[in-house]
């Protein structure tokens, strides 16, 4: 590229010098000797033509090189854009998969916990690993399980008290029946005397 550009830069002064030389020769030629200068003008004109073609060729080559450089720059730019877009897409996909797996794990823990608690194990607590909505739901589920455990313990205690009361009532009923039988078996002659009178 620089060689072509240097050729164009060097060729222009040469062309200008040849043209100035021919112009100066024609202007300074005596009127009767103009014919003799025509051969020199033709030679100079040929030199101008050769130099012009060399300049045009150098300019065309330089233009092609500049076009190639522009195409290469566009290709590098497009490659860089696609690379950046690809890396960004991979980054987004990685974040999505990471979040999806985390969310899926938390939902799976919640599902497992509901099955275990539904089977009657109120001591089970769901592990809370996130601070998002699923984590809030897991904490609420754990609080609900603890409340159910308290209610179940209270119910069990109440059932135990009711069972003890039934036993006591049964013992009292049996005692009443026993005393009632004893009382009915006593002879009729028993008199109750009030000693205070």
DOPAKE-272040 format. One line per field, with one value per residue (C-alpha): residue number from 1; y, x, z. Coordinates in nm, 3 decimals, always signed. Each point is the difference from the previous one (the first is absolute). Example, Ala and Ser with C-alpha at 12.3 -4.5 7.8 and 13.67 -1.06 7.14 Angstrom:
! DOPAKE-272040
i 1;2
c2 -0.450;+0.344
c1 +1.230;+0.137
c3 +0.780;-0.066
! end
This chain:
! DOPAKE-272040
i 1;2;3;4;5;6;7;8;9;10;11;12;13;14;15;16;17;18;19;20;21;22;23;24;25;26;27;28;29;30;31;32;33;34;35;36;37;38;39;40;41;42;43;44;45;46;47;48;49;50;51;52;53;54;55;56;57;58;59;60;61;62;63;64;65;66;67;68;69;70;71;72;73;74;75;76;77;78;79;80;81;82;83;84;85;86;87;88;89;90;91;92;93;94;95;96;97;98;99;100;101;102;103;104;105;106;107;108;109;110;111;112;113;114;115;116;117;118;119;120;121;122;123;124;125;126;127;128;129;130;131;132;133;134;135;136;137;138;139;140;141;142;143;144;145;146;147;148;149;150;151;152;153;154;155;156;157;158;159;160;161;162;163;164;165;166;167;168;169;170;171;172;173;174;175;176;177;178;179;180;181;182;183;184;185;186;187;188;189;190;191;192;193;194;195;196;197
c2 +0.000;+0.249;-0.088;+0.082;+0.319;+0.097;-0.073;+0.231;+0.271;-0.029;-0.026;+0.320;+0.236;-0.178;+0.042;+0.363;+0.060;-0.160;+0.201;+0.324;-0.079;-0.051;+0.310;+0.207;-0.132;+0.088;+0.343;+0.082;-0.148;+0.250;+0.034;-0.153;-0.294;-0.137;-0.296;-0.117;-0.008;-0.224;-0.315;+0.100;+0.067;-0.345;-0.164;+0.199;-0.082;-0.371;+0.044;+0.175;-0.284;-0.266;+0.194;+0.050;-0.371;-0.080;+0.246;-0.146;-0.352;+0.096;+0.175;-0.304;-0.236;+0.230;+0.014;-0.381;-0.028;+0.255;-0.195;-0.323;+0.172;+0.129;-0.346;-0.154;+0.261;-0.066;-0.374;+0.044;+0.228;-0.251;-0.284;+0.201;+0.086;-0.362;-0.116;+0.251;-0.092;-0.370;+0.053;+0.207;-0.272;-0.262;+0.222;+0.038;-0.374;-0.072;+0.236;-0.150;-0.357;+0.089;+0.177;-0.273;-0.274;+0.195;+0.062;-0.360;-0.128;+0.226;-0.108;-0.365;+0.046;+0.157;-0.287;-0.261;+0.182;+0.004;-0.373;-0.077;+0.226;-0.131;-0.352;+0.111;+0.091;+0.341;+0.014;+0.047;+0.348;+0.109;+0.131;+0.368;+0.087;+0.305;+0.344;+0.021;-0.085;-0.375;+0.056;+0.206;-0.277;-0.261;+0.207;+0.042;-0.374;-0.071;+0.239;-0.174;-0.340;+0.125;+0.135;-0.332;-0.177;+0.220;-0.057;-0.374;-0.008;+0.190;-0.237;-0.303;+0.145;+0.070;-0.354;-0.135;+0.208;-0.119;-0.361;+0.051;+0.163;-0.295;-0.238;+0.209;+0.019;-0.375;-0.059;+0.236;-0.174;-0.337;+0.135;+0.139;-0.332;-0.182;+0.227;-0.015;-0.381;+0.008;+0.244;-0.213;-0.308;+0.149;-0.113;+0.228;+0.021;+0.235;+0.322;+0.320;+0.179;+0.363;+0.029;+0.370;+0.002
c1 +0.000;+0.270;+0.202;-0.301;-0.065;+0.366;-0.009;-0.302;+0.169;+0.325;-0.176;-0.200;+0.299;+0.164;-0.317;-0.029;+0.366;-0.039;-0.316;+0.166;+0.303;-0.214;-0.207;+0.311;+0.159;-0.305;-0.032;+0.368;+0.029;+0.070;-0.288;+0.169;+0.155;-0.322;+0.009;+0.337;-0.137;-0.291;+0.216;+0.115;-0.365;-0.103;+0.277;-0.101;-0.365;+0.089;+0.185;-0.307;-0.222;+0.229;+0.024;-0.381;-0.059;+0.242;-0.183;-0.341;+0.132;+0.143;-0.323;-0.205;+0.228;-0.016;-0.378;-0.018;+0.224;-0.211;-0.314;+0.160;+0.099;-0.355;-0.142;+0.243;-0.094;-0.372;+0.062;+0.198;-0.272;-0.273;+0.202;+0.051;-0.372;-0.105;+0.257;-0.124;-0.363;+0.087;+0.179;-0.292;-0.245;+0.215;+0.013;-0.380;-0.045;+0.237;-0.187;-0.332;+0.118;+0.156;-0.319;-0.221;+0.194;-0.004;-0.372;-0.065;+0.200;-0.192;-0.335;+0.106;+0.092;-0.341;-0.176;+0.195;-0.082;-0.373;+0.004;+0.193;-0.220;-0.312;+0.107;-0.013;+0.362;-0.051;+0.363;+0.124;+0.113;+0.058;+0.355;-0.016;+0.285;-0.136;-0.125;-0.260;-0.370;+0.064;+0.214;-0.282;-0.244;+0.232;+0.030;-0.379;-0.042;+0.245;-0.196;-0.324;+0.156;+0.117;-0.351;-0.152;+0.245;-0.110;-0.368;+0.058;+0.188;-0.287;-0.250;+0.198;+0.017;-0.375;-0.068;+0.219;-0.190;-0.331;+0.117;+0.107;-0.337;-0.183;+0.201;-0.081;-0.369;-0.005;+0.160;-0.253;-0.290;+0.130;+0.039;-0.354;-0.133;+0.194;-0.133;-0.348;+0.008;+0.131;-0.270;-0.273;+0.128;-0.020;-0.297;-0.298;+0.023;+0.290;-0.120;+0.177;+0.008;+0.081;+0.208;-0.016;-0.368
c3 +0.000;+0.097;-0.315;-0.223;+0.192;-0.027;-0.375;-0.041;+0.208;-0.200;-0.340;+0.035;+0.019;-0.295;-0.206;+0.100;-0.089;-0.345;-0.066;+0.116;-0.216;-0.312;+0.071;+0.057;-0.320;-0.208;+0.154;-0.054;-0.350;-0.275;-0.245;-0.298;+0.184;+0.152;-0.238;+0.131;+0.355;-0.095;+0.019;+0.346;+0.096;-0.131;+0.206;+0.307;-0.062;-0.008;+0.327;+0.145;-0.121;+0.151;+0.326;+0.005;-0.054;+0.280;+0.226;-0.093;+0.053;+0.341;+0.098;-0.106;+0.192;+0.302;-0.030;-0.012;+0.304;+0.188;-0.099;+0.125;+0.325;+0.037;-0.069;+0.251;+0.259;-0.059;+0.026;+0.325;+0.136;-0.092;+0.152;+0.319;+0.016;-0.052;+0.254;+0.257;-0.072;+0.027;+0.332;+0.128;-0.106;+0.176;+0.309;+0.000;-0.056;+0.290;+0.231;-0.109;+0.056;+0.335;+0.114;-0.144;+0.179;+0.326;-0.033;-0.101;+0.298;+0.239;-0.148;+0.019;+0.370;+0.058;-0.179;+0.199;+0.324;-0.073;-0.067;+0.320;+0.215;-0.176;+0.098;+0.365;+0.083;+0.162;+0.118;-0.358;-0.104;-0.359;-0.058;-0.099;-0.238;-0.181;+0.095;-0.274;-0.016;+0.018;+0.311;+0.154;-0.085;+0.158;+0.320;+0.014;-0.052;+0.285;+0.228;-0.098;+0.078;+0.343;+0.071;-0.106;+0.227;+0.293;-0.083;-0.034;+0.332;+0.164;-0.157;+0.117;+0.351;-0.007;-0.122;+0.281;+0.256;-0.146;+0.020;+0.363;+0.077;-0.158;+0.215;+0.309;-0.096;-0.059;+0.341;+0.160;-0.171;+0.111;+0.354;-0.004;-0.123;+0.271;+0.277;-0.147;+0.013;+0.352;+0.101;-0.155;+0.170;+0.349;+0.204;+0.019;+0.376;+0.003;+0.149;-0.019;+0.332;+0.035;+0.314;+0.015;+0.099
! end
